[in-house]
């Protein structure tokens, strides 16, 4: 299988095809695909789904990907790698992390809000113009447009089905999980009594209710999700351990190191080194 690399922080690509079947491949970078027009089949991780105009797909590193074109199609690709991520603000990286850990990695369009489809189309068309016209401050405008599309994608992810890692959980689990994912950087919002009040459940019953819906305790799930975020930061950013400690509400670096090593078997620094190797 072909492995595709990206040798610059980001890349924009407008592709028009009339009759084409892409060979299955994996990327080492993130990719967003917006369909300007045409029809065919999008295939991600062996899941198949028809595509048409105004669809937006997300493809993550190590996802297998291909597509089959049945009618002349025009695609706009936005590709970016970890180098690009390291130039972005903490808030933007958090949006990407939310997408990464909540998207189901299927070929379904992530735009579930009707009004967001023409909005994303307008942003993509603006990106195409900026990419071609070479106006002053071009790179800065392009980055702002890309980040806006990412933000719109993040808010639509909330309305999508659970990721494959969450399969088998109760339908009532989705609001609970979305609440935790959106408030993971606010420890006070994750206290049992606050969660109980938000969902109108007795504070004495919320822990039992959560475990019945999710299959593990509230604290266990929060730790698991924080560990996923730590892994993402270690892989794709240059954040220092103390920065991660502060952001995710650990008491100190030794607390984070102890928890990470308990569940992952190695320290955060060893994990980062092994990933780079």
DALINPE-V964569 format. One record per residue. N is the residue number from 0. RES is the residue in one small letter. PHI is phi in radians with two decimals (NA if undefined). PSI is psi as a letter, one per 40 degrees, with the letter a starting at -180 (999 if undefined). OMEGA is omega in whole degrees, -180 to 180 (none if undefined). Layout:
# DALINPE-V964569
((N;RES;PHI;PSI;OMEGA) (N;RES;PHI;PSI;OMEGA))
This chain:
# DALINPE-V964569
((0;x;NA;h;-179) (1;x;-1.23;h;174) (2;x;-1.91;h;-177) (3;x;-1.83;h;-179) (4;x;-1.96;i;176) (5;x;-2.15;h;-172) (6;x;-1.80;f;175) (7;x;-2.54;i;-175) (8;x;-0.99;d;177) (9;x;-2.60;i;-178) (10;x;-2.60;h;175) (11;x;-1.97;h;-175) (12;x;-2.57;h;176) (13;x;-1.76;h;-175) (14;x;-2.15;h;175) (15;x;-2.04;h;-179) (16;x;-2.38;i;-180) (17;x;-1.92;d;-179) (18;x;-2.70;h;-168) (19;x;-2.64;h;173) (20;x;-2.18;h;-179) (21;x;-1.32;h;175) (22;x;-1.27;i;180) (23;x;-1.06;h;-178) (24;x;-2.63;i;173) (25;x;-2.14;i;176) (26;x;-1.80;i;170) (27;x;-1.80;e;-176) (28;x;-2.46;i;176) (29;x;-1.51;i;-180) (30;x;-2.50;h;172) (31;x;-2.00;h;-178) (32;x;-2.11;h;175) (33;x;-1.92;h;-179) (34;x;-1.61;h;178) (35;x;-1.38;d;173) (36;x;-2.86;i;178) (37;x;1.92;i;179) (38;x;-2.50;i;178) (39;x;3.00;a;-178) (40;x;-2.26;h;176) (41;x;-1.69;h;-177) (42;x;-2.22;h;178) (43;x;-2.24;h;-180) (44;x;0.92;f;177) (45;x;1.21;e;173) (46;x;-1.61;h;-177) (47;x;-2.02;h;177) (48;x;-2.71;h;179) (49;x;-1.08;i;174) (50;x;-2.06;i;174) (51;x;-2.70;a;-176) (52;x;-1.02;i;175) (53;x;1.19;f;174) (54;x;-1.69;i;177) (55;x;-2.13;h;-179) (56;x;-2.05;i;177) (57;x;-2.03;h;179) (58;x;-2.24;h;-175) (59;x;-1.79;i;176) (60;x;-0.90;h;178) (61;x;1.40;e;169) (62;x;-1.19;h;171) (63;x;-1.46;i;-170) (64;x;-2.59;h;170) (65;x;-2.81;i;175) (66;x;-2.62;i;179) (67;x;-2.10;h;-177) (68;x;-1.71;h;178) (69;x;-1.89;d;173) (70;x;-2.25;i;-179) (71;x;-0.78;h;-172) (72;x;-2.29;i;175) (73;x;-2.22;h;-179) (74;x;-2.00;i;171) (75;x;-2.07;h;-177) (76;x;-1.82;h;171) (77;x;-2.02;h;-178) (78;x;-2.07;h;177) (79;x;-2.63;i;-176) (80;x;-2.08;a;-175) (81;x;-1.16;d;177) (82;x;-1.09;d;177) (83;x;-1.14;d;-178) (84;x;-1.04;d;-176) (85;x;-1.23;e;178) (86;x;-1.64;e;-173) (87;x;-1.72;i;-180) (88;x;-1.25;i;178) (89;x;-1.03;d;-178) (90;x;-1.10;d;-180) (91;x;-1.21;d;178) (92;x;-1.09;d;177) (93;x;-1.08;d;177) (94;x;-1.09;d;-180) (95;x;-1.16;d;177) (96;x;-1.07;d;179) (97;x;-1.05;d;178) (98;x;-1.11;d;-175) (99;x;-1.01;d;-174) (100;x;-1.66;e;-180) (101;x;-2.12;e;178) (102;x;-1.27;i;-175) (103;x;-1.52;e;176) (104;x;0.96;f;176) (105;x;-1.90;i;-178) (106;x;-1.46;e;-180) (107;x;-1.34;i;176) (108;x;-1.19;h;-178) (109;x;-1.55;e;-178) (110;x;-1.49;g;-179) (111;x;-1.71;e;177) (112;x;-1.56;h;-174) (113;x;-0.96;d;-176) (114;x;-1.22;e;-179) (115;x;-1.37;d;-178) (116;x;-1.13;d;176) (117;x;-1.15;d;178) (118;x;-1.15;d;179) (119;x;-1.16;d;177) (120;x;-1.04;d;179) (121;x;-1.09;d;179) (122;x;-1.15;d;178) (123;x;-1.12;d;179) (124;x;-1.09;d;176) (125;x;-1.16;d;177) (126;x;-1.07;d;180) (127;x;-1.09;d;179) (128;x;-1.10;d;180) (129;x;-1.09;d;-178) (130;x;-1.13;d;-175) (131;x;-1.57;d;-168) (132;x;-1.48;e;178) (133;x;0.97;f;177) (134;x;-1.37;i;177) (135;x;-1.00;i;-177) (136;x;0.97;f;-177) (137;x;-0.98;d;-176) (138;x;-1.11;d;-180) (139;x;-1.15;d;179) (140;x;-1.11;d;180) (141;x;-1.06;d;180) (142;x;-1.08;d;179) (143;x;-1.12;d;179) (144;x;-1.17;d;177) (145;x;-1.06;d;-178) (146;x;-1.15;d;177) (147;x;-1.16;d;178) (148;x;-1.12;d;177) (149;x;-1.04;d;-180) (150;x;-1.09;d;178) (151;x;-1.13;d;177) (152;x;-1.06;d;-178) (153;x;-1.08;d;-178) (154;x;-1.26;d;176) (155;x;-1.36;d;180) (156;x;-1.03;d;-180) (157;x;-0.98;d;-175) (158;x;-1.61;e;-178) (159;x;-1.53;i;176) (160;x;-1.07;i;179) (161;x;-1.04;i;176) (162;x;-1.18;i;-178) (163;x;-1.04;d;180) (164;x;-1.24;e;-179) (165;x;-1.81;e;-178) (166;x;-1.02;i;178) (167;x;1.61;e;178) (168;x;-1.49;i;-179) (169;x;-1.05;i;176) (170;x;-1.06;d;179) (171;x;-1.24;e;-178) (172;x;-1.27;d;-172) (173;x;-1.00;d;179) (174;x;-1.07;d;179) (175;x;-1.11;d;-178) (176;x;-1.17;d;179) (177;x;-1.06;d;179) (178;x;-1.07;d;180) (179;x;-1.13;d;-178) (180;x;-1.10;d;-178) (181;x;-1.34;d;-176) (182;x;-1.99;e;-174) (183;x;-1.09;d;180) (184;x;-1.60;e;180) (185;x;-2.16;g;-175) (186;x;-0.91;d;-178) (187;x;-1.15;d;179) (188;x;-1.36;e;-177) (189;x;-1.77;e;176) (190;x;-1.16;i;-175) (191;x;-0.97;d;-178) (192;x;-1.18;d;178) (193;x;-1.23;d;178) (194;x;-1.06;d;180) (195;x;-1.08;d;-180) (196;x;-1.13;d;-179) (197;x;-1.07;d;-176) (198;x;-1.74;e;177) (199;x;1.15;f;-179) (200;x;-2.09;i;179) (201;x;-1.01;h;180) (202;x;-1.11;d;178) (203;x;-1.33;e;-174) (204;x;-1.91;e;-171) (205;x;-1.04;d;-179) (206;x;-1.13;d;178) (207;x;-1.14;d;180) (208;x;-1.12;d;-180) (209;x;-1.06;d;-179) (210;x;-1.13;d;179) (211;x;-1.16;d;-178) (212;x;-1.45;d;-171) (213;x;-1.72;d;-180) (214;x;1.70;e;174) (215;x;-2.63;i;-176) (216;x;-1.23;i;180) (217;x;-1.01;d;-178) (218;x;-1.16;d;178) (219;x;-1.09;d;-179) (220;x;-1.16;d;180) (221;x;-1.07;d;178) (222;x;-1.10;d;180) (223;x;-1.01;d;-178) (224;x;-1.22;d;177) (225;x;-1.10;d;178) (226;x;-1.10;d;176) (227;x;-1.09;d;180) (228;x;-1.17;d;178) (229;x;-1.08;d;178) (230;x;-1.03;d;180) (231;x;-1.07;d;180) (232;x;-1.12;d;-180) (233;x;-1.15;d;-179) (234;x;-1.34;d;-164) (235;x;-2.00;e;179) (236;x;-2.34;i;177) (237;x;-1.80;e;-178) (238;x;-1.04;i;176) (239;x;-1.45;i;-178) (240;x;-0.99;d;-179) (241;x;-1.10;d;177) (242;x;-1.16;d;179) (243;x;-1.15;d;178) (244;x;-0.98;d;-178) (245;x;-1.12;d;-175) (246;x;-1.20;d;-175) (247;x;-1.77;e;171) (248;x;1.35;f;173) (249;x;-1.36;i;-177) (250;x;-1.21;d;177) (251;x;-2.89;a;-176) (252;x;-1.12;d;-179) (253;x;-1.15;d;177) (254;x;-1.11;d;179) (255;x;-1.10;d;-179) (256;x;-1.04;d;-178) (257;x;-1.13;d;180) (258;x;-1.13;d;-178) (259;x;-1.09;d;-178) (260;x;-1.21;d;179) (261;x;-1.07;d;-175) (262;x;-1.62;d;-176) (263;x;-1.86;e;176) (264;x;1.49;e;177) (265;x;-2.43;i;179) (266;x;-1.34;i;177) (267;x;-0.98;d;-180) (268;x;-1.16;d;177) (269;x;-1.16;d;179) (270;x;-1.10;d;-179) (271;x;-1.08;d;180) (272;x;-1.14;d;-179) (273;x;-1.16;d;179) (274;x;-1.16;d;179) (275;x;-1.14;d;178) (276;x;-1.15;999;none))
